[in-house]
Amino acid sequence: MEDIKVLLDVSPTAILPQIKRLTDSNLVIQKNGNYELTDLGEQVFKKARALVDVLTLLEKDNYWIEHDLGGIPPYLLDRIGDIKDCNLVKADPSQIFEPNTELLEYFASSRYLMMFSSFYRPEFLPLYSKLGRLESEVSLIFTESVLEKFLYNYEKKIRRFAAMDNTELFACKDGVKIAELIVSDRGMMISLFDSQGRFYHEYMYCSESQAISWAKELFDFYKSRALKVDGETSLDSFTCTSEHGAFSESLLLSLH
């Protein structure tokens, strides 16, 4: 009882009626002076905790209400409370078209990096190359149009990156409803489009292990539906195809 009083910051007279309701419902049992959850109570707790996590997420910030969640598969939407500790980071309006040095510096010491991007970020190329040289595991997924731009402007750098033993490069079809996703041992970051498909250079960030695991699963979801681009032959074919417009259905898998 003393532990409950301290945790909830309430008096015994406020606790006892609630304890009685829980014991009468066979959700809580008293053993040797302690209160414990019953097996049924454990199951109810798991469901209630997931609901509380989602409510915490929604009460903390309107970001998730105002942005399009269509790029998140249902099984991860069911667990979106796992990222309840995310914090909103807004770009300085005077610097939205400049490299995000804070992001680059933060992820520069990652032991592994997974990144999905549906918009062109050439300032991140040095980060990919640096981590690759440091033998960090680096896995990148670009939409077809973004990869086209990289190959057109930085073909040699992309080829060197793809040739490293500890790197992976993938391509997916355009139209994904996630602007950007970064996952590393240091944290996770996700940017979404709003309901009108607009992007405002804002992102949600979290360093909690539960959020990182959730973001890894989201990355793996897109990775499993993307085309791996590896080896000189594959890159040559990819570059050749991109020069003639959109990629064929046989090259890129649908994300739906």
BELQUIWO-V440541 format. One record per residue. N is the residue number from 1. PHI is phi in whole degrees, -180 to 180 (NA if undefined). Layout:
# BELQUIWO-V440541
<<N	PHI> <N	PHI>>
This chain:
# BELQUIWO-V440541
<<1	NA> <2	-63> <3	-61> <4	-65> <5	-58> <6	-69> <7	-64> <8	-97> <9	54> <10	-134> <11	-88> <12	-58> <13	-67> <14	-82> <15	-81> <16	-56> <17	-63> <18	-71> <19	-61> <20	-63> <21	-61> <22	-70> <23	-70> <24	-64> <25	-90> <26	62> <27	-99> <28	-134> <29	-133> <30	-100> <31	-133> <32	51> <33	84> <34	-111> <35	-103> <36	-131> <37	-74> <38	-78> <39	-59> <40	-65> <41	-61> <42	-61> <43	-67> <44	-65> <45	-60> <46	-61> <47	-68> <48	-66> <49	-65> <50	-61> <51	-66> <52	-63> <53	-62> <54	-65> <55	-63> <56	-62> <57	-60> <58	-72> <59	-73> <60	-71> <61	-158> <62	-83> <63	-54> <64	-73> <65	-82> <66	-87> <67	-116> <68	-80> <69	-95> <70	-65> <71	-86> <72	-103> <73	-64> <74	-54> <75	-68> <76	-89> <77	-63> <78	-63> <79	-115> <80	-65> <81	-63> <82	-63> <83	-109> <84	-63> <85	-89> <86	-65> <87	-120> <88	-81> <89	-119> <90	-105> <91	-76> <92	-66> <93	-53> <94	-81> <95	-127> <96	-67> <97	-103> <98	-108> <99	-57> <100	-83> <101	-65> <102	-64> <103	-63> <104	-60> <105	-68> <106	-65> <107	-87> <108	-66> <109	-106> <110	-69> <111	-80> <112	-147> <113	-143> <114	-119> <115	-139> <116	-115> <117	-142> <118	-111> <119	-141> <120	-78> <121	-129> <122	-65> <123	-67> <124	-86> <125	-55> <126	-59> <127	-65> <128	-59> <129	-66> <130	-62> <131	-64> <132	-62> <133	-67> <134	-81> <135	67> <136	-75> <137	-78> <138	-126> <139	-128> <140	-120> <141	-126> <142	-118> <143	-71> <144	-58> <145	-68> <146	-67> <147	-65> <148	-57> <149	-66> <150	-63> <151	-67> <152	-72> <153	-97> <154	-137> <155	-57> <156	-62> <157	-67> <158	-66> <159	-64> <160	-64> <161	-62> <162	-65> <163	-83> <164	-71> <165	-71> <166	-105> <167	-125> <168	-136> <169	-131> <170	-130> <171	-131> <172	-133> <173	-68> <174	-69> <175	97> <176	-67> <177	-92> <178	-122> <179	-76> <180	-160> <181	-142> <182	-125> <183	-132> <184	-150> <185	-68> <186	-89> <187	161> <188	-130> <189	-141> <190	-136> <191	-123> <192	-120> <193	-83> <194	-79> <195	-64> <196	-99> <197	81> <198	-96> <199	-122> <200	-117> <201	58> <202	-114> <203	-148> <204	-101> <205	-128> <206	-156> <207	-112> <208	-71> <209	-62> <210	-64> <211	-69> <212	-63> <213	-62> <214	-61> <215	-66> <216	-60> <217	-64> <218	-66> <219	-62> <220	-63> <221	-59> <222	-73> <223	-62> <224	-69> <225	-111> <226	-111> <227	-92> <228	-78> <229	-111> <230	-141> <231	80> <232	-61> <233	-63> <234	-65> <235	-66> <236	-60> <237	-65> <238	-65> <239	-63> <240	-63> <241	-66> <242	-66> <243	-67> <244	-109> <245	105> <246	-68> <247	-77> <248	-75> <249	-62> <250	-73> <251	-85> <252	-121> <253	-83> <254	-72> <255	-91> <256	-99>>
